[in-house]
Amino acid sequence: MMDIEKEAAKLIGQPESASLQYKAVLPPATTLARLISSFANTEGGFIVLGVAEDGNNLRFNGLSDEFHAVPITHKAVDLLSPRPIVNYQYVLRDGKRLFVIKVERSDPPIILGGQEFVRVGATSQLKKVEVQKSIGDPKIEQLSLTLEEQRKKCTGAKAKILEHYQSVLNILDNLRILLYPESSDKPTAIAEGKVLMRILFSSCADNFETYMSDLLYEIYLAKPETLKSEATVSVREVLECSDMQEFISVYAKKKLSKLQRGSVQGFIAENKQISGLGVFNDASEEEIEKILQIRHLYSHRNGIIDEKFQGYFPNATLNAEHQMALDEFLAKFEYLARIIDAVDRAALAKYQLVSLG
């Protein structure tokens, strides 16, 4: 392994740039893989873990020993194809141990999950691909711009769901004739369009759940003490996991059980990490619960209204087909995106999570 201490010493303390990125805590492997790929696909550079930005000043906190940087870096590199050239080392600064990762520039693009990331100034971003200009409803284009703006500072959990939501908007935009052939305020009468609209809406709700799970994972990873305060788990549950990262991932997904049953209120009450953000209230919990009930109807009953659904929507007609026009779809889509943005900003601030970009 190359000795990078001298190079790192010259860089640490300089402002972030296309070749230098600070992070206060150790990111999850997937988030770290994004950062590594973005450096490799640009001009290479250094990632320094254990340094927090405080306005225009840098605070050298060091990297907690709760989790090991080396195996997580190995996992991050294993997620990339082809494997980039990476060197890493602990270095001391003001008596604090910082973990420094040096990424060499790569000629073949380094790909993560079929996507290519690059450095744009001092941020890491998904490489833009030219797509067909919007020809559908103007609200789609506005929502797309909003999501792009939200990418500038977000957790890895949010970056993942924004990519999915952007893909949904692209589908809505490019399949106008199928999904809203008459107008944006009228549901499609085309059978294939009905099926696709149900699938797209369900995927947005499903990925909201995935976001909440991923966010809990990032919180547990950044602040292990929040996990320690949870109810005890069995020895078997721990031993069935290969390492701490896998255990945290499994545990975070387990916490989603109430949310998956549509009990938003129960999920938030059970997870103090989420309720403590101060984002949710009775109105927002009720609205999300309704969105999840529509998802359940679309996923399990092909949109045919039953008694349970009527409990949430009294004006719905029993055994009728629930349909959704583009305008309603985008309104609910925008609502979820706003909630996600508010939750993410609050979590970044409260738990000092790693921010992409």
Contacts in CASP RR format, 6 or more apart in sequence:
PFRMAT RR
TARGET T0000
AUTHOR 0000-0000-0000
METHOD contacts of the structure
MODEL  1
MMDIEKEAAKLIGQPESASLQYKAVLPPATTLARLISSFANTEGGFIVLG
VAEDGNNLRFNGLSDEFHAVPITHKAVDLLSPRPIVNYQYVLRDGKRLFV
IKVERSDPPIILGGQEFVRVGATSQLKKVEVQKSIGDPKIEQLSLTLEEQ
RKKCTGAKAKILEHYQSVLNILDNLRILLYPESSDKPTAIAEGKVLMRIL
FSSCADNFETYMSDLLYEIYLAKPETLKSEATVSVREVLECSDMQEFISV
YAKKKLSKLQRGSVQGFIAENKQISGLGVFNDASEEEIEKILQIRHLYSH
RNGIIDEKFQGYFPNATLNAEHQMALDEFLAKFEYLARIIDAVDRAALAK
YQLVSLG
1 87 0 8 1.000
1 88 0 8 1.000
1 89 0 8 1.000
2 87 0 8 1.000
2 102 0 8 1.000
3 89 0 8 1.000
4 46 0 8 1.000
4 87 0 8 1.000
4 88 0 8 1.000
4 89 0 8 1.000
4 100 0 8 1.000
4 102 0 8 1.000
5 89 0 8 1.000
5 91 0 8 1.000
5 100 0 8 1.000
7 46 0 8 1.000
7 102 0 8 1.000
8 46 0 8 1.000
8 48 0 8 1.000
8 89 0 8 1.000
8 91 0 8 1.000
8 98 0 8 1.000
8 100 0 8 1.000
8 102 0 8 1.000
9 91 0 8 1.000
9 93 0 8 1.000
11 20 0 8 1.000
11 46 0 8 1.000
11 48 0 8 1.000
12 48 0 8 1.000
12 51 0 8 1.000
12 91 0 8 1.000
12 93 0 8 1.000
12 98 0 8 1.000
12 100 0 8 1.000
13 51 0 8 1.000
13 58 0 8 1.000
14 20 0 8 1.000
15 122 0 8 1.000
16 22 0 8 1.000
16 53 0 8 1.000
16 122 0 8 1.000
17 121 0 8 1.000
17 122 0 8 1.000
18 42 0 8 1.000
18 43 0 8 1.000
18 119 0 8 1.000
18 120 0 8 1.000
18 121 0 8 1.000
18 122 0 8 1.000
19 39 0 8 1.000
19 43 0 8 1.000
19 44 0 8 1.000
19 45 0 8 1.000
19 46 0 8 1.000
19 119 0 8 1.000
20 45 0 8 1.000
20 46 0 8 1.000
20 48 0 8 1.000
20 122 0 8 1.000
21 35 0 8 1.000
21 39 0 8 1.000
21 46 0 8 1.000
21 47 0 8 1.000
21 48 0 8 1.000
21 122 0 8 1.000
21 124 0 8 1.000
22 48 0 8 1.000
22 49 0 8 1.000
22 50 0 8 1.000
22 51 0 8 1.000
22 52 0 8 1.000
22 53 0 8 1.000
22 58 0 8 1.000
23 35 0 8 1.000
23 47 0 8 1.000
23 48 0 8 1.000
23 49 0 8 1.000
23 50 0 8 1.000
23 51 0 8 1.000
23 354 0 8 1.000
24 49 0 8 1.000
24 50 0 8 1.000
24 51 0 8 1.000
24 52 0 8 1.000
24 53 0 8 1.000
24 61 0 8 1.000
24 352 0 8 1.000
24 354 0 8 1.000
25 49 0 8 1.000
25 50 0 8 1.000
25 63 0 8 1.000
25 64 0 8 1.000
25 221 0 8 1.000
25 222 0 8 1.000
25 352 0 8 1.000
25 353 0 8 1.000
25 354 0 8 1.000
26 32 0 8 1.000
26 49 0 8 1.000
26 63 0 8 1.000
26 64 0 8 1.000
26 67 0 8 1.000
26 69 0 8 1.000
26 72 0 8 1.000
26 99 0 8 1.000
26 221 0 8 1.000
26 222 0 8 1.000
26 354 0 8 1.000
27 35 0 8 1.000
27 49 0 8 1.000
27 72 0 8 1.000
27 156 0 8 1.000
27 221 0 8 1.000
27 354 0 8 1.000
28 72 0 8 1.000
28 156 0 8 1.000
28 217 0 8 1.000
28 218 0 8 1.000
28 221 0 8 1.000
28 245 0 8 1.000
28 354 0 8 1.000
29 72 0 8 1.000
29 75 0 8 1.000
29 76 0 8 1.000
29 79 0 8 1.000
29 245 0 8 1.000
30 76 0 8 1.000
30 79 0 8 1.000
30 112 0 8 1.000
30 156 0 8 1.000
30 160 0 8 1.000
31 155 0 8 1.000
31 156 0 8 1.000
31 159 0 8 1.000
31 218 0 8 1.000
31 354 0 8 1.000
31 356 0 8 1.000
32 47 0 8 1.000
32 72 0 8 1.000
32 73 0 8 1.000
32 76 0 8 1.000
32 101 0 8 1.000
33 76 0 8 1.000
33 77 0 8 1.000
33 79 0 8 1.000
33 80 0 8 1.000
33 112 0 8 1.000
34 112 0 8 1.000
34 117 0 8 1.000
34 124 0 8 1.000
34 156 0 8 1.000
34 159 0 8 1.000
34 356 0 8 1.000
35 47 0 8 1.000
35 117 0 8 1.000
35 124 0 8 1.000
35 356 0 8 1.000
36 47 0 8 1.000
36 76 0 8 1.000
36 77 0 8 1.000
36 80 0 8 1.000
36 84 0 8 1.000
36 86 0 8 1.000
36 101 0 8 1.000
36 103 0 8 1.000
36 110 0 8 1.000
37 80 0 8 1.000
37 84 0 8 1.000
37 110 0 8 1.000
37 111 0 8 1.000
37 112 0 8 1.000
37 116 0 8 1.000
37 117 0 8 1.000
38 117 0 8 1.000
38 118 0 8 1.000
38 119 0 8 1.000
38 124 0 8 1.000
38 125 0 8 1.000
39 45 0 8 1.000
39 47 0 8 1.000
39 103 0 8 1.000
39 105 0 8 1.000
39 119 0 8 1.000
39 124 0 8 1.000
40 80 0 8 1.000
40 84 0 8 1.000
40 85 0 8 1.000
40 103 0 8 1.000
40 104 0 8 1.000
40 105 0 8 1.000
40 106 0 8 1.000
40 110 0 8 1.000
41 106 0 8 1.000
41 109 0 8 1.000
41 110 0 8 1.000
41 116 0 8 1.000
41 117 0 8 1.000
41 118 0 8 1.000
41 119 0 8 1.000
41 127 0 8 1.000
42 105 0 8 1.000
42 118 0 8 1.000
42 119 0 8 1.000
43 105 0 8 1.000
43 119 0 8 1.000
44 103 0 8 1.000
44 104 0 8 1.000
44 105 0 8 1.000
44 119 0 8 1.000
45 102 0 8 1.000
45 103 0 8 1.000
46 100 0 8 1.000
46 101 0 8 1.000
46 102 0 8 1.000
46 103 0 8 1.000
47 100 0 8 1.000
47 101 0 8 1.000
47 103 0 8 1.000
48 98 0 8 1.000
48 99 0 8 1.000
48 100 0 8 1.000
48 101 0 8 1.000
49 62 0 8 1.000
49 63 0 8 1.000
49 69 0 8 1.000
49 98 0 8 1.000
49 99 0 8 1.000
49 100 0 8 1.000
49 101 0 8 1.000
50 60 0 8 1.000
50 61 0 8 1.000
50 62 0 8 1.000
50 63 0 8 1.000
50 96 0 8 1.000
50 98 0 8 1.000
50 99 0 8 1.000
51 58 0 8 1.000
51 59 0 8 1.000
51 60 0 8 1.000
51 61 0 8 1.000
51 62 0 8 1.000
51 98 0 8 1.000
52 58 0 8 1.000
52 59 0 8 1.000
52 61 0 8 1.000
52 352 0 8 1.000
53 59 0 8 1.000
60 93 0 8 1.000
60 94 0 8 1.000
60 95 0 8 1.000
60 96 0 8 1.000
60 98 0 8 1.000
61 96 0 8 1.000
62 96 0 8 1.000
62 97 0 8 1.000
62 98 0 8 1.000
63 69 0 8 1.000
63 90 0 8 1.000
63 97 0 8 1.000
63 98 0 8 1.000
63 99 0 8 1.000
64 224 0 8 1.000
66 224 0 8 1.000
67 221 0 8 1.000
67 224 0 8 1.000
67 244 0 8 1.000
67 245 0 8 1.000
69 88 0 8 1.000
69 90 0 8 1.000
69 99 0 8 1.000
70 88 0 8 1.000
71 243 0 8 1.000
72 245 0 8 1.000
73 86 0 8 1.000
73 88 0 8 1.000
73 101 0 8 1.000
75 245 0 8 1.000
77 83 0 8 1.000
77 84 0 8 1.000
77 86 0 8 1.000
79 112 0 8 1.000
79 113 0 8 1.000
80 110 0 8 1.000
80 111 0 8 1.000
80 112 0 8 1.000
81 110 0 8 1.000
81 111 0 8 1.000
82 106 0 8 1.000
82 108 0 8 1.000
82 110 0 8 1.000
84 103 0 8 1.000
84 104 0 8 1.000
84 106 0 8 1.000
84 110 0 8 1.000
85 103 0 8 1.000
85 104 0 8 1.000
85 106 0 8 1.000
86 101 0 8 1.000
86 102 0 8 1.000
86 103 0 8 1.000
86 104 0 8 1.000
87 101 0 8 1.000
87 102 0 8 1.000
88 99 0 8 1.000
88 100 0 8 1.000
88 101 0 8 1.000
88 102 0 8 1.000
89 99 0 8 1.000
89 100 0 8 1.000
90 97 0 8 1.000
90 98 0 8 1.000
90 99 0 8 1.000
90 100 0 8 1.000
91 97 0 8 1.000
91 98 0 8 1.000
91 100 0 8 1.000
92 98 0 8 1.000
109 116 0 8 1.000
110 116 0 8 1.000
115 126 0 8 1.000
115 127 0 8 1.000
115 163 0 8 1.000
116 126 0 8 1.000
116 127 0 8 1.000
117 124 0 8 1.000
117 125 0 8 1.000
117 126 0 8 1.000
117 127 0 8 1.000
118 124 0 8 1.000
118 125 0 8 1.000
118 127 0 8 1.000
119 125 0 8 1.000
122 357 0 8 1.000
123 152 0 8 1.000
123 356 0 8 1.000
123 357 0 8 1.000
124 356 0 8 1.000
124 357 0 8 1.000
125 151 0 8 1.000
125 357 0 8 1.000
126 151 0 8 1.000
126 163 0 8 1.000
131 170 0 8 1.000
132 173 0 8 1.000
132 174 0 8 1.000
134 140 0 8 1.000
134 141 0 8 1.000
134 144 0 8 1.000
134 173 0 8 1.000
135 173 0 8 1.000
135 176 0 8 1.000
136 173 0 8 1.000
136 176 0 8 1.000
137 172 0 8 1.000
137 176 0 8 1.000
137 180 0 8 1.000
137 184 0 8 1.000
137 326 0 8 1.000
137 327 0 8 1.000
137 330 0 8 1.000
139 184 0 8 1.000
139 327 0 8 1.000
139 330 0 8 1.000
140 169 0 8 1.000
140 172 0 8 1.000
140 173 0 8 1.000
140 330 0 8 1.000
141 173 0 8 1.000
143 169 0 8 1.000
143 330 0 8 1.000
143 333 0 8 1.000
143 334 0 8 1.000
143 337 0 8 1.000
144 166 0 8 1.000
144 169 0 8 1.000
146 334 0 8 1.000
146 337 0 8 1.000
147 162 0 8 1.000
147 165 0 8 1.000
147 166 0 8 1.000
147 169 0 8 1.000
147 337 0 8 1.000
148 166 0 8 1.000
150 158 0 8 1.000
150 162 0 8 1.000
150 337 0 8 1.000
150 341 0 8 1.000
151 159 0 8 1.000
151 162 0 8 1.000
151 356 0 8 1.000
151 357 0 8 1.000
152 357 0 8 1.000
153 348 0 8 1.000
153 355 0 8 1.000
153 356 0 8 1.000
153 357 0 8 1.000
154 162 0 8 1.000
154 344 0 8 1.000
154 348 0 8 1.000
154 355 0 8 1.000
154 356 0 8 1.000
154 357 0 8 1.000
155 214 0 8 1.000
155 215 0 8 1.000
155 218 0 8 1.000
155 344 0 8 1.000
155 347 0 8 1.000
155 348 0 8 1.000
155 353 0 8 1.000
155 354 0 8 1.000
155 355 0 8 1.000
155 356 0 8 1.000
156 214 0 8 1.000
156 218 0 8 1.000
156 354 0 8 1.000
156 356 0 8 1.000
157 211 0 8 1.000
157 214 0 8 1.000
157 215 0 8 1.000
157 217 0 8 1.000
157 218 0 8 1.000
157 344 0 8 1.000
158 211 0 8 1.000
158 215 0 8 1.000
158 340 0 8 1.000
158 341 0 8 1.000
158 344 0 8 1.000
159 356 0 8 1.000
160 210 0 8 1.000
160 211 0 8 1.000
160 214 0 8 1.000
161 207 0 8 1.000
161 208 0 8 1.000
161 210 0 8 1.000
161 211 0 8 1.000
161 214 0 8 1.000
161 340 0 8 1.000
164 203 0 8 1.000
164 204 0 8 1.000
164 207 0 8 1.000
165 204 0 8 1.000
165 207 0 8 1.000
165 333 0 8 1.000
165 337 0 8 1.000
168 200 0 8 1.000
168 203 0 8 1.000
168 204 0 8 1.000
168 333 0 8 1.000
169 333 0 8 1.000
171 196 0 8 1.000
171 200 0 8 1.000
172 179 0 8 1.000
172 200 0 8 1.000
172 326 0 8 1.000
172 329 0 8 1.000
172 330 0 8 1.000
175 193 0 8 1.000
175 196 0 8 1.000
178 188 0 8 1.000
178 190 0 8 1.000
178 192 0 8 1.000
178 193 0 8 1.000
178 196 0 8 1.000
179 188 0 8 1.000
179 193 0 8 1.000
179 196 0 8 1.000
179 197 0 8 1.000
179 326 0 8 1.000
180 186 0 8 1.000
180 188 0 8 1.000
180 325 0 8 1.000
180 326 0 8 1.000
181 188 0 8 1.000
181 189 0 8 1.000
181 190 0 8 1.000
182 188 0 8 1.000
184 325 0 8 1.000
184 326 0 8 1.000
184 327 0 8 1.000
184 330 0 8 1.000
185 325 0 8 1.000
185 326 0 8 1.000
185 327 0 8 1.000
186 325 0 8 1.000
187 194 0 8 1.000
187 197 0 8 1.000
187 323 0 8 1.000
187 324 0 8 1.000
187 325 0 8 1.000
188 194 0 8 1.000
188 197 0 8 1.000
188 323 0 8 1.000
194 321 0 8 1.000
194 323 0 8 1.000
197 323 0 8 1.000
197 324 0 8 1.000
197 329 0 8 1.000
198 298 0 8 1.000
198 299 0 8 1.000
198 302 0 8 1.000
198 303 0 8 1.000
199 298 0 8 1.000
200 329 0 8 1.000
201 294 0 8 1.000
201 295 0 8 1.000
201 298 0 8 1.000
201 324 0 8 1.000
201 329 0 8 1.000
201 332 0 8 1.000
202 295 0 8 1.000
202 298 0 8 1.000
202 299 0 8 1.000
204 332 0 8 1.000
204 333 0 8 1.000
204 336 0 8 1.000
205 291 0 8 1.000
205 292 0 8 1.000
205 294 0 8 1.000
205 295 0 8 1.000
205 336 0 8 1.000
206 295 0 8 1.000
208 288 0 8 1.000
208 291 0 8 1.000
208 336 0 8 1.000
208 340 0 8 1.000
209 256 0 8 1.000
209 259 0 8 1.000
209 260 0 8 1.000
211 340 0 8 1.000
212 256 0 8 1.000
212 259 0 8 1.000
212 267 0 8 1.000
212 274 0 8 1.000
213 252 0 8 1.000
213 253 0 8 1.000
213 255 0 8 1.000
213 256 0 8 1.000
214 252 0 8 1.000
215 274 0 8 1.000
215 343 0 8 1.000
215 344 0 8 1.000
215 347 0 8 1.000
216 252 0 8 1.000
216 255 0 8 1.000
216 271 0 8 1.000
216 273 0 8 1.000
216 274 0 8 1.000
217 248 0 8 1.000
217 249 0 8 1.000
217 252 0 8 1.000
218 347 0 8 1.000
218 351 0 8 1.000
218 353 0 8 1.000
218 354 0 8 1.000
219 226 0 8 1.000
219 273 0 8 1.000
219 347 0 8 1.000
219 351 0 8 1.000
219 353 0 8 1.000
220 226 0 8 1.000
220 227 0 8 1.000
220 248 0 8 1.000
220 251 0 8 1.000
220 252 0 8 1.000
221 245 0 8 1.000
221 248 0 8 1.000
222 351 0 8 1.000
222 352 0 8 1.000
222 353 0 8 1.000
222 354 0 8 1.000
223 351 0 8 1.000
226 272 0 8 1.000
226 273 0 8 1.000
226 351 0 8 1.000
227 248 0 8 1.000
227 251 0 8 1.000
230 251 0 8 1.000
233 251 0 8 1.000
237 247 0 8 1.000
237 250 0 8 1.000
237 251 0 8 1.000
238 247 0 8 1.000
241 247 0 8 1.000
241 250 0 8 1.000
255 267 0 8 1.000
255 270 0 8 1.000
255 271 0 8 1.000
256 267 0 8 1.000
258 266 0 8 1.000
258 267 0 8 1.000
258 270 0 8 1.000
259 267 0 8 1.000
259 292 0 8 1.000
262 289 0 8 1.000
262 292 0 8 1.000
262 293 0 8 1.000
262 296 0 8 1.000
263 289 0 8 1.000
264 285 0 8 1.000
264 286 0 8 1.000
264 288 0 8 1.000
264 289 0 8 1.000
264 292 0 8 1.000
265 285 0 8 1.000
265 289 0 8 1.000
267 274 0 8 1.000
268 274 0 8 1.000
268 275 0 8 1.000
268 280 0 8 1.000
268 285 0 8 1.000
269 275 0 8 1.000
273 351 0 8 1.000
274 280 0 8 1.000
274 343 0 8 1.000
276 350 0 8 1.000
277 343 0 8 1.000
277 346 0 8 1.000
277 347 0 8 1.000
277 350 0 8 1.000
278 346 0 8 1.000
279 339 0 8 1.000
279 342 0 8 1.000
279 343 0 8 1.000
279 346 0 8 1.000
280 339 0 8 1.000
284 339 0 8 1.000
287 335 0 8 1.000
288 336 0 8 1.000
288 339 0 8 1.000
289 312 0 8 1.000
290 312 0 8 1.000
290 313 0 8 1.000
291 332 0 8 1.000
291 335 0 8 1.000
291 336 0 8 1.000
293 308 0 8 1.000
293 309 0 8 1.000
293 312 0 8 1.000
293 313 0 8 1.000
294 322 0 8 1.000
294 324 0 8 1.000
294 332 0 8 1.000
297 303 0 8 1.000
297 304 0 8 1.000
297 305 0 8 1.000
297 306 0 8 1.000
297 309 0 8 1.000
297 322 0 8 1.000
298 322 0 8 1.000
303 321 0 8 1.000
303 322 0 8 1.000
304 319 0 8 1.000
304 320 0 8 1.000
304 321 0 8 1.000
304 322 0 8 1.000
305 313 0 8 1.000
305 316 0 8 1.000
305 317 0 8 1.000
305 318 0 8 1.000
305 319 0 8 1.000
305 320 0 8 1.000
305 321 0 8 1.000
305 322 0 8 1.000
306 318 0 8 1.000
306 319 0 8 1.000
307 318 0 8 1.000
309 316 0 8 1.000
309 322 0 8 1.000
310 316 0 8 1.000
310 318 0 8 1.000
316 322 0 8 1.000
347 353 0 8 1.000
348 355 0 8 1.000
END
